Amino acid sequence: MHFFRIFMRLCTFLKSRMESVRRVTRETLQKIMITLGPKYLHYLLKELNTLLTKGFQVHVLAYTVQAVLLVLKPYYQKMDINNNLQSILSVSIISEIFDHTNLTILYILLMYYKSY
């Protein structure tokens, strides 16, 4: 299981002040997550939340989480969001991840999953 180390190294590149480095890293993370699937999302979110904690990094964290969630949208199974909900909500600026419409959808999803 070497993908933990890969996630850590890639997430470290997201700390760069160079936008081009962050963009390429984000695209790479998206491709890796498409290959691994949503069941590994928790591990990526854990690394992101651990490494991106200060200043502009928090905004990079929000943007990266949004990018990964959107690219994985076609691959979600029934409980994938529910299993990762705590990690998603721990992103400190949740309003940057979801616009108002998506917050409404997220709330509806939460109510739907809680009904199980």
N, CA, C and O atoms as CSV, one atom per row, in Angstrom:
chain,resi,resn,atom,element,x,y,z
A,1,MET,N,N,0.835,-1.183,0.000
A,1,MET,CA,C,0.000,0.000,0.000
A,1,MET,C,C,0.882,1.250,0.000
A,1,MET,O,O,0.989,1.949,1.007
A,2,HIS,N,N,1.494,1.510,-1.115
A,2,HIS,CA,C,2.387,2.655,-1.228
A,2,HIS,C,C,1.651,3.937,-1.607
A,2,HIS,O,O,2.258,5.007,-1.661
A,3,PHE,N,N,0.347,3.837,-1.869
A,3,PHE,CA,C,-0.360,5.039,-2.274
A,3,PHE,C,C,-0.434,6.067,-1.146
A,3,PHE,O,O,-0.629,7.251,-1.418
A,4,PHE,N,N,-0.283,5.649,0.113
A,4,PHE,CA,C,-0.249,6.614,1.227
A,4,PHE,C,C,0.921,7.572,1.046
A,4,PHE,O,O,0.777,8.786,1.190
A,5,ARG,N,N,2.075,7.007,0.728
A,5,ARG,CA,C,3.264,7.849,0.521
A,5,ARG,C,C,3.110,8.731,-0.713
A,5,ARG,O,O,3.551,9.880,-0.730
A,6,ILE,N,N,2.479,8.178,-1.739
A,6,ILE,CA,C,2.256,8.957,-2.961
A,6,ILE,C,C,1.338,10.135,-2.661
A,6,ILE,O,O,1.596,11.257,-3.099
A,7,PHE,N,N,0.264,9.880,-1.912
A,7,PHE,CA,C,-0.638,10.965,-1.528
A,7,PHE,C,C,0.111,12.034,-0.739
A,7,PHE,O,O,-0.060,13.227,-0.988
A,8,MET,N,N,0.931,11.611,0.200
A,8,MET,CA,C,1.658,12.556,1.029
A,8,MET,C,C,2.583,13.425,0.179
A,8,MET,O,O,2.633,14.642,0.356
A,9,ARG,N,N,3.302,12.808,-0.727
A,9,ARG,CA,C,4.242,13.578,-1.560
A,9,ARG,C,C,3.503,14.529,-2.489
A,9,ARG,O,O,3.903,15.682,-2.654
A,10,LEU,N,N,2.425,14.045,-3.096
A,10,LEU,CA,C,1.673,14.913,-3.990
A,10,LEU,C,C,1.032,16.071,-3.233
A,10,LEU,O,O,1.035,17.206,-3.708
A,11,CYS,N,N,0.491,15.789,-2.074
A,11,CYS,CA,C,-0.133,16.849,-1.277
A,11,CYS,C,C,0.893,17.884,-0.843
A,11,CYS,O,O,0.556,19.056,-0.678
A,12,THR,N,N,2.123,17.473,-0.659
A,12,THR,CA,C,3.194,18.416,-0.327
A,12,THR,C,C,3.411,19.405,-1.471
A,12,THR,O,O,3.714,20.574,-1.230
A,13,PHE,N,N,3.258,18.945,-2.713
A,13,PHE,CA,C,3.401,19.849,-3.860
A,13,PHE,C,C,2.304,20.912,-3.878
A,13,PHE,O,O,2.494,21.990,-4.442
A,14,LEU,N,N,1.165,20.614,-3.268
A,14,LEU,CA,C,0.079,21.594,-3.219
A,14,LEU,C,C,0.422,22.785,-2.325
A,14,LEU,O,O,-0.269,23.803,-2.365
A,15,LYS,N,N,1.463,22.673,-1.531
A,15,LYS,CA,C,1.916,23.788,-0.694
A,15,LYS,C,C,2.688,24.829,-1.495
A,15,LYS,O,O,2.957,25.921,-0.995
A,16,SER,N,N,3.040,24.505,-2.714
A,16,SER,CA,C,3.831,25.399,-3.553
A,16,SER,C,C,3.077,26.696,-3.826
A,16,SER,O,O,1.853,26.701,-3.951
A,17,ARG,N,N,3.812,27.777,-3.917
A,17,ARG,CA,C,3.213,29.066,-4.266
A,17,ARG,C,C,3.002,29.183,-5.775
A,17,ARG,O,O,2.308,30.088,-6.239
A,18,MET,N,N,3.594,28.279,-6.531
A,18,MET,CA,C,3.450,28.316,-7.989
A,18,MET,C,C,2.142,27.632,-8.395
A,18,MET,O,O,1.942,26.444,-8.141
A,19,GLU,N,N,1.265,28.397,-9.024
A,19,GLU,CA,C,-0.044,27.884,-9.421
A,19,GLU,C,C,0.081,26.717,-10.388
A,19,GLU,O,O,-0.715,25.780,-10.334
A,20,SER,N,N,1.069,26.764,-11.268
A,20,SER,CA,C,1.231,25.690,-12.256
A,20,SER,C,C,1.565,24.355,-11.582
A,20,SER,O,O,1.113,23.302,-12.031
A,21,VAL,N,N,2.347,24.400,-10.520
A,21,VAL,CA,C,2.688,23.178,-9.775
A,21,VAL,C,C,1.443,22.619,-9.107
A,21,VAL,O,O,1.197,21.413,-9.140
A,22,ARG,N,N,0.666,23.498,-8.506
A,22,ARG,CA,C,-0.569,23.052,-7.847
A,22,ARG,C,C,-1.566,22.495,-8.859
A,22,ARG,O,O,-2.230,21.496,-8.583
A,23,ARG,N,N,-1.682,23.129,-10.029
A,23,ARG,CA,C,-2.614,22.662,-11.058
A,23,ARG,C,C,-2.252,21.263,-11.542
A,23,ARG,O,O,-3.117,20.392,-11.634
A,24,VAL,N,N,-0.986,21.048,-11.848
A,24,VAL,CA,C,-0.547,19.733,-12.319
A,24,VAL,C,C,-0.733,18.685,-11.215
A,24,VAL,O,O,-1.144,17.558,-11.491
A,25,THR,N,N,-0.438,19.050,-9.989
A,25,THR,CA,C,-0.621,18.135,-8.866
A,25,THR,C,C,-2.090,17.776,-8.707
A,25,THR,O,O,-2.428,16.610,-8.502
A,26,ARG,N,N,-2.955,18.763,-8.800
A,26,ARG,CA,C,-4.395,18.533,-8.674
A,26,ARG,C,C,-4.889,17.594,-9.785
A,26,ARG,O,O,-5.670,16.679,-9.526
A,27,GLU,N,N,-4.439,17.821,-10.998
A,27,GLU,CA,C,-4.826,16.959,-12.119
A,27,GLU,C,C,-4.329,15.535,-11.909
A,27,GLU,O,O,-5.030,14.573,-12.224
A,28,THR,N,N,-3.135,15.408,-11.385
A,28,THR,CA,C,-2.580,14.080,-11.097
A,28,THR,C,C,-3.396,13.373,-10.018
A,28,THR,O,O,-3.698,12.186,-10.140
A,29,LEU,N,N,-3.750,14.101,-8.968
A,29,LEU,CA,C,-4.587,13.519,-7.906
A,29,LEU,C,C,-5.935,13.082,-8.457
A,29,LEU,O,O,-6.452,12.032,-8.076
A,30,GLN,N,N,-6.505,13.877,-9.350
A,30,GLN,CA,C,-7.781,13.509,-9.948
A,30,GLN,C,C,-7.653,12.196,-10.727
A,30,GLN,O,O,-8.502,11.313,-10.604
A,31,LYS,N,N,-6.611,12.074,-11.512
A,31,LYS,CA,C,-6.410,10.852,-12.302
A,31,LYS,C,C,-6.192,9.640,-11.403
A,31,LYS,O,O,-6.715,8.557,-11.669
A,32,ILE,N,N,-5.421,9.828,-10.345
A,32,ILE,CA,C,-5.187,8.727,-9.407
A,32,ILE,C,C,-6.493,8.302,-8.743
A,32,ILE,O,O,-6.763,7.109,-8.600
A,33,MET,N,N,-7.305,9.283,-8.336
A,33,MET,CA,C,-8.562,8.960,-7.661
A,33,MET,C,C,-9.562,8.309,-8.606
A,33,MET,O,O,-10.353,7.472,-8.172
A,34,ILE,N,N,-9.547,8.664,-9.868
A,34,ILE,CA,C,-10.413,7.976,-10.836
A,34,ILE,C,C,-9.993,6.517,-10.931
A,34,ILE,O,O,-10.840,5.627,-10.999
A,35,THR,N,N,-8.693,6.272,-10.936
A,35,THR,CA,C,-8.184,4.904,-11.021
A,35,THR,C,C,-8.498,4.114,-9.753
A,35,THR,O,O,-8.940,2.968,-9.830
A,36,LEU,N,N,-8.271,4.720,-8.587
A,36,LEU,CA,C,-8.508,4.020,-7.318
A,36,LEU,C,C,-9.990,3.937,-6.971
A,36,LEU,O,O,-10.449,2.940,-6.414
A,37,GLY,N,N,-10.727,4.978,-7.299
A,37,GLY,CA,C,-12.146,5.023,-6.981
A,37,GLY,C,C,-12.426,5.698,-5.652
A,37,GLY,O,O,-11.509,5.950,-4.872
A,38,PRO,N,N,-13.692,5.990,-5.395
A,38,PRO,CA,C,-14.086,6.726,-4.195
A,38,PRO,C,C,-13.786,6.011,-2.878
A,38,PRO,O,O,-13.744,6.657,-1.831
A,39,LYS,N,N,-13.579,4.710,-2.906
A,39,LYS,CA,C,-13.318,4.010,-1.641
A,39,LYS,C,C,-11.991,4.439,-1.009
A,39,LYS,O,O,-11.781,4.197,0.179
A,40,TYR,N,N,-11.100,5.062,-1.763
A,40,TYR,CA,C,-9.826,5.554,-1.237
A,40,TYR,C,C,-9.846,7.061,-0.966
A,40,TYR,O,O,-8.824,7.645,-0.605
A,41,LEU,N,N,-10.994,7.674,-1.140
A,41,LEU,CA,C,-11.114,9.116,-0.939
A,41,LEU,C,C,-10.745,9.523,0.483
A,41,LEU,O,O,-10.131,10.570,0.687
A,42,HIS,N,N,-11.105,8.723,1.443
A,42,HIS,CA,C,-10.809,9.035,2.847
A,42,HIS,C,C,-9.311,9.233,3.068
A,42,HIS,O,O,-8.910,10.150,3.786
A,43,TYR,N,N,-8.501,8.406,2.475
A,43,TYR,CA,C,-7.048,8.503,2.663
A,43,TYR,C,C,-6.497,9.801,2.070
A,43,TYR,O,O,-5.633,10.447,2.663
A,44,LEU,N,N,-7.002,10.171,0.904
A,44,LEU,CA,C,-6.564,11.426,0.295
A,44,LEU,C,C,-7.011,12.611,1.137
A,44,LEU,O,O,-6.225,13.526,1.385
A,45,LEU,N,N,-8.265,12.607,1.579
A,45,LEU,CA,C,-8.782,13.709,2.384
A,45,LEU,C,C,-8.005,13.858,3.690
A,45,LEU,O,O,-7.771,14.972,4.160
A,46,LYS,N,N,-7.613,12.734,4.268
A,46,LYS,CA,C,-6.829,12.777,5.505
A,46,LYS,C,C,-5.488,13.472,5.265
A,46,LYS,O,O,-5.074,14.321,6.054
A,47,GLU,N,N,-4.817,13.110,4.181
A,47,GLU,CA,C,-3.527,13.738,3.872
A,47,GLU,C,C,-3.706,15.229,3.576
A,47,GLU,O,O,-2.935,16.061,4.054
A,48,LEU,N,N,-4.717,15.555,2.793
A,48,LEU,CA,C,-4.960,16.957,2.465
A,48,LEU,C,C,-5.221,17.777,3.725
A,48,LEU,O,O,-4.644,18.849,3.906
A,49,ASN,N,N,-6.093,17.269,4.592
A,49,ASN,CA,C,-6.436,17.989,5.821
A,49,ASN,C,C,-5.250,18.104,6.767
A,49,ASN,O,O,-5.152,19.074,7.519
A,50,THR,N,N,-4.359,17.143,6.740
A,50,THR,CA,C,-3.190,17.165,7.611
A,50,THR,C,C,-2.138,18.157,7.120
A,50,THR,O,O,-1.536,18.871,7.921
A,51,LEU,N,N,-1.918,18.202,5.817
A,51,LEU,CA,C,-0.813,18.996,5.279
A,51,LEU,C,C,-1.169,20.440,4.938
A,51,LEU,O,O,-0.314,21.319,5.050
A,52,LEU,N,N,-2.391,20.705,4.532
A,52,LEU,CA,C,-2.752,22.045,4.071
A,52,LEU,C,C,-3.536,22.765,5.169
A,52,LEU,O,O,-4.763,22.686,5.221
A,53,THR,N,N,-2.818,23.463,6.039
A,53,THR,CA,C,-3.458,24.024,7.229
A,53,THR,C,C,-3.262,25.521,7.421
A,53,THR,O,O,-3.954,26.121,8.243
A,54,LYS,N,N,-2.341,26.143,6.691
A,54,LYS,CA,C,-1.977,27.534,6.986
A,54,LYS,C,C,-2.220,28.446,5.791
A,54,LYS,O,O,-1.950,28.078,4.648
A,55,GLY,N,N,-2.727,29.624,6.070
A,55,GLY,CA,C,-2.832,30.674,5.063
A,55,GLY,C,C,-3.490,30.243,3.772
A,55,GLY,O,O,-4.584,29.679,3.778
A,56,PHE,N,N,-2.809,30.515,2.648
A,56,PHE,CA,C,-3.363,30.213,1.336
A,56,PHE,C,C,-3.600,28.719,1.143
A,56,PHE,O,O,-4.402,28.322,0.298
A,57,GLN,N,N,-2.908,27.892,1.920
A,57,GLN,CA,C,-3.050,26.442,1.782
A,57,GLN,C,C,-4.477,25.982,2.076
A,57,GLN,O,O,-4.940,24.990,1.513
A,58,VAL,N,N,-5.165,26.696,2.949
A,58,VAL,CA,C,-6.542,26.337,3.280
A,58,VAL,C,C,-7.436,26.516,2.050
A,58,VAL,O,O,-8.340,25.714,1.817
A,59,HIS,N,N,-7.187,27.555,1.275
A,59,HIS,CA,C,-7.949,27.778,0.051
A,59,HIS,C,C,-7.591,26.721,-0.998
A,59,HIS,O,O,-8.457,26.243,-1.731
A,60,VAL,N,N,-6.321,26.369,-1.059
A,60,VAL,CA,C,-5.881,25.304,-1.965
A,60,VAL,C,C,-6.552,23.992,-1.563
A,60,VAL,O,O,-6.979,23.221,-2.423
A,61,LEU,N,N,-6.644,23.744,-0.277
A,61,LEU,CA,C,-7.325,22.551,0.238
A,61,LEU,C,C,-8.769,22.508,-0.253
A,61,LEU,O,O,-9.215,21.489,-0.781
A,62,ALA,N,N,-9.498,23.600,-0.084
A,62,ALA,CA,C,-10.903,23.650,-0.488
A,62,ALA,C,C,-11.050,23.425,-1.990
A,62,ALA,O,O,-11.907,22.655,-2.424
A,63,TYR,N,N,-10.223,24.087,-2.775
A,63,TYR,CA,C,-10.292,23.965,-4.229
A,63,TYR,C,C,-9.947,22.547,-4.683
A,63,TYR,O,O,-10.570,22.017,-5.603
A,64,THR,N,N,-8.966,21.943,-4.045
A,64,THR,CA,C,-8.545,20.590,-4.405
A,64,THR,C,C,-9.614,19.565,-4.037
A,64,THR,O,O,-9.892,18.652,-4.815
A,65,VAL,N,N,-10.206,19.708,-2.871
A,65,VAL,CA,C,-11.280,18.790,-2.470
A,65,VAL,C,C,-12.439,18.894,-3.449
A,65,VAL,O,O,-13.002,17.879,-3.858
A,66,GLN,N,N,-12.798,20.120,-3.826
A,66,GLN,CA,C,-13.875,20.303,-4.796
A,66,GLN,C,C,-13.535,19.621,-6.108
A,66,GLN,O,O,-14.370,18.920,-6.679
A,67,ALA,N,N,-12.321,19.818,-6.590
A,67,ALA,CA,C,-11.911,19.234,-7.869
A,67,ALA,C,C,-11.977,17.711,-7.837
A,67,ALA,O,O,-12.443,17.085,-8.789
A,68,VAL,N,N,-11.515,17.123,-6.751
A,68,VAL,CA,C,-11.527,15.657,-6.632
A,68,VAL,C,C,-12.956,15.137,-6.512
A,68,VAL,O,O,-13.307,14.138,-7.138
A,69,LEU,N,N,-13.777,15.807,-5.714
A,69,LEU,CA,C,-15.169,15.363,-5.552
A,69,LEU,C,C,-15.924,15.424,-6.875
A,69,LEU,O,O,-16.708,14.529,-7.189
A,70,LEU,N,N,-15.687,16.471,-7.642
A,70,LEU,CA,C,-16.388,16.609,-8.918
A,70,LEU,C,C,-15.957,15.551,-9.925
A,70,LEU,O,O,-16.792,15.018,-10.656
A,71,VAL,N,N,-14.683,15.246,-9.971
A,71,VAL,CA,C,-14.207,14.256,-10.937
A,71,VAL,C,C,-14.665,12.844,-10.559
A,71,VAL,O,O,-14.800,11.982,-11.428
A,72,LEU,N,N,-14.902,12.611,-9.280
A,72,LEU,CA,C,-15.357,11.290,-8.827
A,72,LEU,C,C,-16.872,11.115,-8.898
A,72,LEU,O,O,-17.378,10.012,-8.694
A,73,LYS,N,N,-17.585,12.178,-9.183
A,73,LYS,CA,C,-19.046,12.143,-9.164
A,73,LYS,C,C,-19.651,10.965,-9.949
A,73,LYS,O,O,-20.575,10.328,-9.443
A,74,PRO,N,N,-19.180,10.656,-11.136
A,74,PRO,CA,C,-19.776,9.523,-11.868
A,74,PRO,C,C,-19.483,8.149,-11.242
A,74,PRO,O,O,-20.122,7.158,-11.596
A,75,TYR,N,N,-18.538,8.093,-10.332
A,75,TYR,CA,C,-18.099,6.808,-9.784
A,75,TYR,C,C,-18.633,6.516,-8.383
A,75,TYR,O,O,-18.369,5.444,-7.838
A,76,TYR,N,N,-19.381,7.456,-7.788
A,76,TYR,CA,C,-19.862,7.260,-6.423
A,76,TYR,C,C,-20.834,6.095,-6.333
A,76,TYR,O,O,-21.707,5.921,-7.184
A,77,GLN,N,N,-20.664,5.308,-5.289
A,77,GLN,CA,C,-21.631,4.276,-4.928
A,77,GLN,C,C,-22.514,4.842,-3.830
A,77,GLN,O,O,-22.318,5.978,-3.398
A,78,LYS,N,N,-23.464,4.077,-3.386
A,78,LYS,CA,C,-24.477,4.558,-2.450
A,78,LYS,C,C,-23.895,5.143,-1.160
A,78,LYS,O,O,-24.354,6.197,-0.720
A,79,MET,N,N,-22.923,4.512,-0.551
A,79,MET,CA,C,-22.429,4.955,0.759
A,79,MET,C,C,-21.098,5.713,0.710
A,79,MET,O,O,-20.557,6.050,1.763
A,80,ASP,N,N,-20.563,5.985,-0.466
A,80,ASP,CA,C,-19.253,6.640,-0.561
A,80,ASP,C,C,-19.228,8.009,0.103
A,80,ASP,O,O,-18.296,8.314,0.848
A,81,ILE,N,N,-20.229,8.834,-0.151
A,81,ILE,CA,C,-20.267,10.165,0.457
A,81,ILE,C,C,-20.439,10.038,1.961
A,81,ILE,O,O,-19.781,10.739,2.730
A,82,ASN,N,N,-21.318,9.148,2.377
A,82,ASN,CA,C,-21.574,8.973,3.805
A,82,ASN,C,C,-20.303,8.548,4.540
A,82,ASN,O,O,-20.025,9.044,5.632
A,83,ASN,N,N,-19.534,7.641,3.955
A,83,ASN,CA,C,-18.303,7.161,4.578
A,83,ASN,C,C,-17.237,8.243,4.677
A,83,ASN,O,O,-16.372,8.176,5.550
A,84,ASN,N,N,-17.284,9.233,3.803
A,84,ASN,CA,C,-16.270,10.289,3.773
A,84,ASN,C,C,-16.793,11.623,4.267
A,84,ASN,O,O,-16.085,12.629,4.203
A,85,LEU,N,N,-18.004,11.646,4.751
A,85,LEU,CA,C,-18.638,12.900,5.116
A,85,LEU,C,C,-17.872,13.666,6.183
A,85,LEU,O,O,-17.716,14.882,6.071
A,86,GLN,N,N,-17.398,12.992,7.202
A,86,GLN,CA,C,-16.656,13.669,8.271
A,86,GLN,C,C,-15.400,14.340,7.728
A,86,GLN,O,O,-15.082,15.463,8.116
A,87,SER,N,N,-14.691,13.666,6.841
A,87,SER,CA,C,-13.481,14.247,6.255
A,87,SER,C,C,-13.811,15.433,5.365
A,87,SER,O,O,-13.089,16.430,5.361
A,88,ILE,N,N,-14.900,15.329,4.610
A,88,ILE,CA,C,-15.300,16.424,3.727
A,88,ILE,C,C,-15.700,17.637,4.552
A,88,ILE,O,O,-15.303,18.762,4.247
A,89,LEU,N,N,-16.484,17.410,5.592
A,89,LEU,CA,C,-16.958,18.524,6.410
A,89,LEU,C,C,-15.861,19.125,7.280
A,89,LEU,O,O,-16.017,20.238,7.782
A,90,SER,N,N,-14.766,18.415,7.464
A,90,SER,CA,C,-13.678,18.961,8.275
A,90,SER,C,C,-12.869,20.019,7.532
A,90,SER,O,O,-12.048,20.708,8.136
A,91,VAL,N,N,-13.092,20.150,6.241
A,91,VAL,CA,C,-12.448,21.231,5.501
A,91,VAL,C,C,-12.999,22.533,6.049
A,91,VAL,O,O,-14.212,22.740,6.076
A,92,SER,N,N,-12.119,23.399,6.482
A,92,SER,CA,C,-12.529,24.551,7.287
A,92,SER,C,C,-13.343,25.596,6.539
A,92,SER,O,O,-14.080,26.355,7.169
A,93,ILE,N,N,-13.236,25.660,5.243
A,93,ILE,CA,C,-14.028,26.647,4.514
A,93,ILE,C,C,-14.944,25.936,3.535
A,93,ILE,O,O,-14.776,26.010,2.318
A,94,ILE,N,N,-15.908,25.252,4.103
A,94,ILE,CA,C,-16.845,24.447,3.326
A,94,ILE,C,C,-17.593,25.290,2.298
A,94,ILE,O,O,-17.980,24.777,1.248
A,95,SER,N,N,-17.801,26.564,2.581
A,95,SER,CA,C,-18.530,27.416,1.648
A,95,SER,C,C,-17.772,27.610,0.340
A,95,SER,O,O,-18.387,27.908,-0.683
A,96,GLU,N,N,-16.441,27.448,0.349
A,96,GLU,CA,C,-15.685,27.563,-0.885
A,96,GLU,C,C,-15.783,26.297,-1.721
A,96,GLU,O,O,-15.571,26.336,-2.933
A,97,ILE,N,N,-16.099,25.183,-1.090
A,97,ILE,CA,C,-16.212,23.936,-1.834
A,97,ILE,C,C,-17.544,23.877,-2.566
A,97,ILE,O,O,-17.607,23.456,-3.721
A,98,PHE,N,N,-18.603,24.298,-1.894
A,98,PHE,CA,C,-19.937,24.180,-2.453
A,98,PHE,C,C,-20.572,25.555,-2.564
A,98,PHE,O,O,-20.564,26.333,-1.610
A,99,ASP,N,N,-21.128,25.852,-3.751
A,99,ASP,CA,C,-21.910,27.072,-3.838
A,99,ASP,C,C,-23.265,26.815,-3.178
A,99,ASP,O,O,-23.507,25.711,-2.690
A,100,HIS,N,N,-24.132,27.791,-3.155
A,100,HIS,CA,C,-25.401,27.685,-2.426
A,100,HIS,C,C,-26.231,26.491,-2.914
A,100,HIS,O,O,-26.807,25.766,-2.102
A,101,THR,N,N,-26.295,26.285,-4.221
A,101,THR,CA,C,-27.075,25.173,-4.779
A,101,THR,C,C,-26.517,23.840,-4.311
A,101,THR,O,O,-27.270,22.949,-3.917
A,102,ASN,N,N,-25.211,23.705,-4.352
A,102,ASN,CA,C,-24.608,22.441,-3.943
A,102,ASN,C,C,-24.740,22.207,-2.446
A,102,ASN,O,O,-24.816,21.059,-2.008
A,103,LEU,N,N,-24.770,23.284,-1.644
A,103,LEU,CA,C,-25.004,23.117,-0.210
A,103,LEU,C,C,-26.392,22.538,0.032
A,103,LEU,O,O,-26.575,21.698,0.913
A,104,THR,N,N,-27.368,22.986,-0.752
A,104,THR,CA,C,-28.719,22.446,-0.644
A,104,THR,C,C,-28.725,20.970,-1.012
A,104,THR,O,O,-29.353,20.161,-0.329
A,105,ILE,N,N,-28.037,20.617,-2.080
A,105,ILE,CA,C,-27.946,19.215,-2.503
A,105,ILE,C,C,-27.240,18.387,-1.431
A,105,ILE,O,O,-27.660,17.270,-1.132
A,106,LEU,N,N,-26.168,18.932,-0.852
A,106,LEU,CA,C,-25.454,18.225,0.209
A,106,LEU,C,C,-26.377,17.979,1.403
A,106,LEU,O,O,-26.368,16.894,1.985
A,107,TYR,N,N,-27.167,18.980,1.764
A,107,TYR,CA,C,-28.108,18.821,2.878
A,107,TYR,C,C,-29.125,17.727,2.570
A,107,TYR,O,O,-29.431,16.903,3.432
A,108,ILE,N,N,-29.645,17.717,1.354
A,108,ILE,CA,C,-30.615,16.687,0.955
A,108,ILE,C,C,-29.971,15.308,1.008
A,108,ILE,O,O,-30.591,14.353,1.476
A,109,LEU,N,N,-28.734,15.196,0.533
A,109,LEU,CA,C,-28.021,13.916,0.599
A,109,LEU,C,C,-27.831,13.462,2.043
A,109,LEU,O,O,-27.993,12.284,2.362
A,110,LEU,N,N,-27.490,14.404,2.905
A,110,LEU,CA,C,-27.312,14.069,4.320
A,110,LEU,C,C,-28.603,13.515,4.913
A,110,LEU,O,O,-28.585,12.507,5.619
A,111,MET,N,N,-29.709,14.168,4.629
A,111,MET,CA,C,-30.996,13.711,5.153
A,111,MET,C,C,-31.359,12.345,4.574
A,111,MET,O,O,-31.926,11.500,5.266
A,112,TYR,N,N,-31.028,12.138,3.304
A,112,TYR,CA,C,-31.307,10.865,2.651
A,112,TYR,C,C,-30.516,9.736,3.306
A,112,TYR,O,O,-31.065,8.677,3.611
A,113,TYR,N,N,-29.220,9.972,3.520
A,113,TYR,CA,C,-28.381,8.919,4.115
A,113,TYR,C,C,-28.716,8.668,5.572
A,113,TYR,O,O,-28.586,7.539,6.045
A,114,LYS,N,N,-29.146,9.695,6.296
A,114,LYS,CA,C,-29.508,9.506,7.695
A,114,LYS,C,C,-30.779,8.685,7.835
A,114,LYS,O,O,-31.039,8.113,8.894
A,115,SER,N,N,-31.570,8.625,6.774
A,115,SER,CA,C,-32.820,7.870,6.853
A,115,SER,C,C,-32.574,6.359,6.799
A,115,SER,O,O,-33.498,5.580,7.036
A,116,TYR,N,N,-31.361,5.939,6.494
A,116,TYR,CA,C,-31.044,4.496,6.447
A,116,TYR,C,C,-30.736,3.968,7.795
A,116,TYR,O,O,-30.449,2.780,7.943
